[in-house]
């Protein structure tokens, strides 16, 4: 799966949880969920659960702790989906 396609799917998935619409419109791989998109930690857990469902993968607690940016998620998805 291409980075662009992963990013588009990710944006659709996180949109309901984002509090900063301006940052969402300018999202790139360095965008941070908590700092830039104003996603709180409980919403971040919801995003991780949604990622698991949507992409049919399992994300360990250790992996989840490292998901700070959009790029982190894209890299994890690429690794998981091969």
N, C-alpha and C positions, 0 to 999 in steps of 0.2 A: 504494500500500500504506500502510495506517495505521501510525502510530508504535507503537501497542500490538502490532500483528501483527509488525512488525519486531523489536520488543523481545523478544517471546516466541520467535521463531525464533532470535534471537541468543543468548538464554539457553540454549536447547537445544544450540546449537552450541558455546558456550564451556564448558558444564558440565564436560566431561571434563578440561579444562585448569585449572580453578579450584582453588586450594589453601585458600581461605577460604570454607567453606560458609555461615557466618553472613552474610558480606557478599553472597554470591550470593542469599540469601533476601531481602535488603533492597535489591537492585539498583535503581538509578535512572539517569537520564541523566548525573549527575555522578560516577558510580562509575568509578574509575580501575582499569584492568586490572592494572598492576604494583603500585601502592600498596595498593589496597583488596582486590583479588581474589587478590593474591599470585601472579600469572601471571608467570613469568620470560620473558626476551626470546626465547628459542628457542621457547617455547610460544606466544608472541604471533605469531611467524611462522607457526606451525601454524594458529592461529586465522585469520590473514589468508588463508592458502591455502584453508582451509575456507569462508571467506566467498566467495571467488572461485568455488569449485565450487558451493556451495549456492545462491548468488544469480545464477550465470552472468554474472559481471562480471570485469573486470580492474582490479586495484589497482596503481598505479605505486608505485615505491619512495618517491617524494616524498609521495604520499597516505598510504602506510603509516606514514611517520614522524610524521604528524599524528594518528594514531588512538590517543589516550591514554585517552579515556573512552568509555563506552557511548553517550553522546550524539554523540560524534564519528563513531562507526560508523553510528549511525542516520541522521545527516545525510548521510554519504557514500552510504549505500544509497539514500536518497531521491533524491539527485542523480543517481546512476547508473541507477536504475530509472525515473526521471521520473514 
